[in-house]
């Protein structure tokens, strides 16, 4: 295919998307239920420490602004 043909060819993304959906058999892809992943072990602990760290930082910022005269 010549470069001029590719440039002059009008791209219609909606039609391309619909063709892709039909080819892949994803007609009802929005109806597939998505389950939340279980977070266990050290990852759960790390997230709790991160929450505590953020809370402590917010408290320190509030205390720091309160002490400005």
Steps between C-alpha positions, in 0.01 A plus 500: 500500500635838407561765761259734325225239521554455873499872561194566286310206650253631754523317830175424675588372847142417593463259209842348570405450866170335409679268254754407768225424752320274253819318392606430858154398617483770765143604433408497871838604638340764724275241664785286636510546879835614635604367838720689742835333560572374848791678666671277755826464686772763505321713238205553734741591781688741275175674403404541867841649582461733202160616629645560846797688351269727297286568807808588710629732224164679481499548878857635492413745222197623697713542813767681299251744350338555840834611648559770238438842660 
